[in-house]
């Protein structure tokens, strides 16, 4: 009979390392080893049996002109694609149950609770408690983990293990928020409040009437049959009273329309919270401002996701719990899903563990398969902030997550009206994780040819370019906590474009057509339905000496560019492409 030491050595010798950190991340300190009898809950992702086939199916159903265009999947049909092999499920379950664990299986996910002692043995590791130097609650984590070699191909990831994260400041993509004082009120608010329907598109203040005028939006949808939603994280809650005030001031035709709230993963709907609410209020007010009277749903999600500390995001964690939210959403019945979903949160792509980022992007693809159009702000840092690659400290541009995921529509920002130009904070660039999709190959190749070798050492030219589109993103008139404010950021752009998409989905519904679902192949095949933004730039990297005193910038140019994408929407042309015959009236 093998001794315990011999058995452990044999396990280690045949284990495959799944993930590891070279040392305790910067800013973190190990407090103590975890007690062996302390409880721990982990989630294990199983490889999907038909992942490549699902990706092709989503592309087919999302490409105009394809025989399968618009033929989205039901929840059960999708699960048949994402299901793991029975062999993988059985082998992983046998491994867990042999340690007296009672796992819970949900298609390609297994959740299990055990003790630290058992987790240490299973994963050939040592869990400990770690503390971030600026406070927050300690985290139970490890610096590496392994699984038996014969099981490694049956496991995509196990988390939380090597992912260090902590409660911290929000990372919505609001670039700036200015509370209007008495002088501002007199000059910028009261004059327009007297005639909210006047489309005064000046550079000092953007309103719903301005957006509709600028983008030629005149279509009025039915008040039933469609749903547009937005996701709130990090204890931000949209406020009913602020929406009512906003409607009175800027959108009297929608007076009385409210929104519903769905709580996810311990999320709340605290209407009296002292926390920031500017992001959530911006989302609800401009989705409604563009798409009223389509019903609106807020998903309020609790918890915070994992973080790999970087120069710009050293901790505590401000990563949002996308995984928890997406697991919840994909489990919903078909009738409960929104047709359009906007999110205005993000972080550096490199601050998110690669396996986590890829899994989350795959789940956005699954939403597209079920007919949901998913939009995200591209970010507010131009090519990047510090522009330092954490793996080797080299100068490198910083794409955003999930803004560079190919299965979401990434929305950049503009300002000005005669003409519209790129705004300097609008993020864009090229993913470090995702290859360039076929639907943007021509547009991106044309751009790359135009810039030659400019900045070629600082990005992967073969990868997915973002953003895809843009809208106004500066000086949006918002009501927040009873105060009039001006908000700027791609946080304003995503809900604005989501409102446009909601209108298109409503128009399709009126003709008995399926919702648009995953948008990008449709958008890139209808580039003429956008105003090409050819001036302005997105700037960043000013603190990195590799880019000189003025930092780096992407310029807006003819055609697609990594600041404004295809450009800003021409609603009449998008409507004609999405729902031929429906009048823009």
Secondary structure, DSSP 4 states (H G I P E B T S, - for coil): ---HHHHHHHHHHTEEEEEE-SSSPTTEEEEEEPPTT-EEEEEEEPPPTTHHHHHHHHHHHHSTTSTTTT-PPPHHHHHHHHPPPHHHHHHHHHHHHTTT---EEETTEEEEEEEHHHHHHHHTS--EEEEETT----EEE-SEEEEEGGGGGG-SEEESSS-B-------BS--EEEE--HHHIIIIIHHHHTTTTS---BTTBB-HHHHHHHTT------SSS-EEEEEE-TT----HHHHHHHHHHH-GGGTT---EEEEETT----TT--S--HHHHHHHHHHHHHHTTSEEEEEEE-SB--B---SS--SS---B-HHHHHHHHHTS-GGG--SEEEE-B-EEGGGS-HHHHHHHHHHHHHHHHTT-EEEEE--SSTT-SS-B-TTT--B----EETTT-TTSEEEEEEE-STT-EE-TT---EEEEEEEPPGGGHHHHHHHHHHHTTTTGGGS-TTEEEE--EEEE-S-EEEEETTEEEEEESHHHHHHHHHHHHHHHHHHHHHTTPPP--S-HHHHHTTGGGEEPP-SBEEEE-TT-GGG-TT-EEEEP-SS-BTTTBT-EE-HHHHHHHHSTT----
